[in-house]
Amino acid sequence: MEFLIRKFKPSDLSAVRNLIHGTIDACYSDAYPIEAVEFFLDYHNDHNILKGAKDGLAIVLEKNGRLIGTATLIDDHIMRVFVEPHFQKIGLGKLLMQKLEQKARSAGLGIVKLDASLPAKRFYDSLGYTTVEESFVEVQNGQKLRYFKMQKSILND
């Protein structure tokens, strides 16, 4: 399989939003109450996707011209890492993370940080990220969205 990682373009917005929302719908429903899923969907809106691309580096992963993954780096913070469910568990998320870690290292950073959802925590653990703090956001109806603040030293990678 041939995959291409490239910089996000504004014309990718619709495909990236659909990728993110589809992945949230498929992967978060078993781990979170509906109010938390709705919070995630609302948070990953067009404005925030474009803002992330403007404020940092947003990349996309393509297969045969179709977007199947995305990730963003803003300063020392990695965010919005999503791979279409059908393409998960074959190393593509790791490729996206390596690309952003490499960019952070070339910018002189020694540590990168991220917020991991419940479904993604094991993935980040496998890449050498350590949990700094477990946290939560209160969402509608008194429900909570649990997540983990994580970080990784990238000095010797």
N, C-alpha and C positions, 0 to 999 in steps of 0.2 A: 504494500500500500504506500502511495506517495502522499506525503503531507507537507504543507507549506505553512510556516509561521511568518506573519508579516504584521506591520503596524496597522492598527485600526484606522479606517477612513470613515468620515461622516456618512458616506453612502452605505456603510455596513450597519447602521443603527438598527434598522428594522430586524435584520437577521440576527444581530446580537441580542436584542431584547427578546425575540422569540426563542432563541436558544436558552437564554437565562431563565425565562418564565417556564418553558417546557421542562427544563431540568429541575427547577424548584418544585413544580407540580408532581413530577415523577419521583423525586428523591426525598422530599421533605415531609410529605403527608404522614408517613409512618412514624416520624421522629418528633413532630411538633403538632400542637393543637392548630386548628384552622385559623385562629386569630394570628398566630405567629407566621403561618404560611402567607397569609394576606399581607402582613407587615413586610416580609421579604419581597413579595411581588411589588408592593408599592415602593419600597426603597430602591429597587432596581428599575427605576423608571427612565424614560428617555433623557430627562434633564441630568440625572446623576450619572448615567452612562457617558454622556457627552462631556460632562464636567470632569470626570475621571480621565478621559482621553486628553482633554485640554490641560489639566493640571499635572499630568504625569505621562506615563507610557502605557497605552492600552494596545494589546496585541490580540490577534485572532489566529486560529488554526483552521486551515482549509483542507478539504479533501475533494478533489475534482471540482473546484470552484464553489463548494458548499461549505459554509461556516459550521464547524462542529466543536469549536472550543474558543475560549477567550480568557484573558487575565489582564490585570492592571497593576501597575506599580506607581505609587505617589510617594515621593520622598523615600522613606524607609518602610513604607507600609504596602504589603501585597494585598490585593482585594479582588473581588469579582472573578474568581477562578471557577470556571464552569466548563465541563465537557459533556456533550450530549450523552445521555445514558447508554445508548447503544454502543458508544465508543469508549466507555469507561473500563478501567481495569486492564488496559493494554499498554500503559505507559505514556499516554498523551498528556495527562495532567502533569506528570513528572517533567515532560519536555517543556511545557509552558512555565512551570516553576523554575526550571534550570535557566531558561532564557531570562526571566525577570531577576533571578539571583545574580546571574552574570552581569546584567545591566547595573544592578545595585553595587556590585563589587567594582565595576569599572568607574562608578561615580564616587568611589572612595568609602563606601559604607562597609562596616564590619558586622552589623547585625540587621536583619530584616524582621519585621513583625507582621502579624496577621490576626484576624479574628476568625476562628473556626466554628462552623456550625456543628451540631451533633453528628449529622451524617458524614461530614468531612474530616472530623478530628483524627480518625485512625489513618487516613491518607497522609495528613501532615505529620503525624507521629512517625510514619514510615520514612519520611523525608528528613528526619532529624530535628524537627521542631519540638520545642519543649513548652509545656503549659506554664505560664506565668501566673495566671489567675482564671478562675471560673467566674463568669459574670452572667447577668441577665438584663433584659429589657422588658419592662412591663408593657404589654399590648392590651388590646380591648378585652373586656369582660373579666378583668383580673387575671388573665393568663400571662405566662412568662415565656419569653424566648431565651433559652439558655444557650450560651456560647462560651468559647474559650479564647482568652488572649494568649497568643503563642509567639515565640521568637526563635531565631536560629542565628548562630554565628556563621558567617560566610567567609571569614578570613582565610581559612585553609582549605576551602573546597576546590 
